[in-house]
Each structure stands twice: as structure tokens, then as C-alpha cells.
Amino acid sequence: MLDADFFRRWMTATTALVDREAERLTALDSPIGDADHGSNLQRGFTAVAAALEKDAPDTPGAVLILAGRQLISTVGGASGPLYGTLLRRTGKALGDSAEVSAEQLAEALRAGVDAVRTLGGAAPGDKTMVDALVPAVDALGDSFAAAGTAAAEGAEATTPLQARKGRASYLGERSIGHQDPGATSSALLFEALRETAGE
């Protein structure tokens, strides 16, 4: 079973990975976006880590709702609302339980991903964060490690796609050949989950 401490460690591990990969995320964002994805997420997750240190909610759901709220209020562009929606909706789906199973987390994350898809209007194949999130959630039933691998593979698979949503879609065919930064950062979330679970 996974408790609030596990979820706090997951968010802290995500913060560390985003910190480490921020320059790479911004470099990926440079040809097809605003060249600020890494710095935006870095600012957002730094705020998440600080808020969790100060507040330390005592249920898994409350940890994710607080994290989501921080991301919405501190991250610019589209990624703040999208990541915030993902975590808040997942947190709400987990409810007030003090502990949740891996299966419950997978179900809650699916609700979070559905909320992201509704908000952004994106489907798999549109070259967005959804391309990493959907396979990750599908694989979560097997293991945290499988979800991490599926997310990373989903992010890499965005490279040959033409963007159909978001800022990159304005570039048309010129978006082909670039890995999507949102899918890449989404994979970090699942890599951090795998690390937290020790898989």
C-alpha cells in the first residue's frame, strides 16, 4: 500500500528529475515551442517541493491536489494547467484514503489523464504529453517499471509525428523530427514514480 509519504517522495523525486533535465526540456521546446518548458516546470516543481515541506498533507490524494494547485499557480503557458489538472484530478479520484493500492493509483491516474485529454483536446498521436501518459497508465497495471518504460518509449515515438495540438501544431510539417517536450517531461513523472517504488 502507498501512503502520503510515498506520494511526497514521488513529487520530490519528480522535482529532482525536472531540475536535472530542465535544460534538455528547454532545448527540445526551442524548435517547436517557446523555449521555456524546462524553466517553467523547474519553477513549478520547486514550488511543489517547498509547499509539501511546509504543509505535508496526510493523505495521498491531498498531496497530489496540493501539488496540482501549485503547478497551476506557478507554471506559465499550457503546461501549468495541464500538469495541474493531471495531479489534481488524480488526487480527487484517490479520495480521502490514508493508503492506496497500486491498482487504485492506476485508476486515479487514468481519470487524471482523461481530464488532461478533455482540457487539451488531444488524443494519442497528436504529439503531446498524452503520447507518454496514455501508454504509461496502460502499463501501470503490470508494474511501475513498465509504466516508466512505456512513458519513455511514448515520448520518443513523438519524434516522427506531425503536431496536431498546441503551439507546435502551427509549424505543420516543420514539427516533424522533434521529440515533444511535454511528452518528455511526462515521462519524467513516471520515471520518478519508478524510482520512488524502488523498481
N, C-alpha and C positions, 0 to 999 in steps of 0.2 A: 504493500500500500504506500501511496505517496502523500506526504504531509506538507504543511505550509513551508517548512524548512527546505524541503526538496525544491519547491517552486521558487523560493527566494534564491537558492543556489543556481537554479536554471537561469533565472534572469541575470544574476551576477556573471555567470559563465557566458551568457549572450553578450553582455556588456563588454567583457574582456575580448571576445572574438571580434565584435564590431570595431572595437578600439584598434585591434591588430590589423584588421582588413580594411580600415576606413579609406586609406589611400588607393587601394585596389578598386574598391567600390566606386570611388570618385573617378578613377581612370576609366572604368567601364561606362560610367554615366557621361563622360565627356563627349564622345562622338554622337550619342543618341539622346542626350538629356541636357540638364542644366549644370552638369559637373559639380553637383553638391550632395549627391546621395550619401556618400560616406560621411561627410562632415555633419549633415543633418541627422543621420541615425546615431552618430557618435554623441552628439549633443543630447539627443533624446534618451538613449540608454544610460548615459551618465546621470541624467536626471532621475531615471527609474531607479538606478542603484542607490542614489542619495536618498530618494523618498522611502525606499524599502529599509534602509538603515535607520532612518528617523522614525518610521511608523511601524514596521514589522507586523503586518496583518497576520491573523492566526488561522486563516483557512486558505487552501489552495486557490479557491475562487476569488477571494478578496485580494490575494497577491496579484493575480492577473488583471483584475479590474483596476487596481491602483496603477499598475504598470501601463495599461492601456490609456488611462486618463493622462498620465504624464506624457506619453508619446503624442497624444492628440494636442496637448497644450504647448509642447516644446519643439516639435519637428515641423519644419516648413514643407511646402509642396504637397504632393498627393500622398507621400509615404506615411506622414503622421496620421492622418485619418484612417488609412488602410491598415497599418500595423496596430493602431489603437483599437480599431473595430475588431480585428482578429483576436487580440488579447482580451478585450472587454467582453466580447460575445462568448468566448471560450470560458472566461471566468464566470459569467452569468449562468452558462449551461452546467457548470460544476456545482452551482448552488452553495449551500452553507456547510457542506460536509467537512469535517476536520481532516479526513483522509479520503483519497480517491484511488481507484484501481487504474492500471494502465489502460484497461478497456474503456473506463469512464472518461479518461483523458482523451483517448482517440475519438470517442463520440462527441465530446465537447469541442475538440479541435475541428471536427467536421462541421459543426454548427458555426464555428468561427470563420472557417474558410468559405462556407456558403454565404455568410454575411459580407465577406470581402468581395465575393463574386457579384453579389447584388449591388453593393456600393459602387464598384468599379465597372460593372457590366462586362467583365472579362470571362472568357472561357479558356480551357486548356488549348494551347496552340496560338494564342493571341500575343505571345511573347511578353508576359507579365509575371509577377510573383506567383500567380495561380499555377504556372507551369512547374513550379517547385513544390508548392503547397499541396496540390491535389495528390500527386504520387506519394508524397511523404505521409499524408494522412491515410492513404490506402495501404501503405506498408506498415503502418504503426501497429496493426493487429499482429504482425509477425514479431517485431522487436523494435526497440529504439534505434539499434544499429541499422536495421533495414530501412527505417524511416530516414535516417541521416544519409544513407547511400542513395536512396530514391530521390531525395530532395536535391542532392548534388548533381545527380545524373539529369534530373529535370531541368536544372539551371543551365547545365552545359548544352542540353538539347535545344535551348532557345537560340543559339548562335546562328544556325542557318535559316531561322524563321524571319518572315517579314512582320513587323509590329502592326497590330490592328487596333491597339488601345494605347492611351496615354500619349505623352509628349513624343515618344519615338515614332508613333504612327504617322506624324506629319512628314517624316522623312521618306515614307514609301519604301521603295526598293533599297534605298541607301541604309536602311536599318538592318538589312541582311548582312551577316558576317560578324555581328557584335553580340556578345553574351549579355543578356538582360541583367542590369544591376539589381532590380527588385527581386528577381528570382534568385540571384546570387546571395543577397542578404537574407532572403527567406531560408535558404539552405543553411545559413549560419545558425539560425534559430534551432533547427533540428540537429545540427552538429553539437550545439551546446547541450541539448536535451540528452543526446547520446553520451556525452562526456559526464553529465551530471548523474546519469544512471550507471556510469562505470562500465559501459559496453564498448 
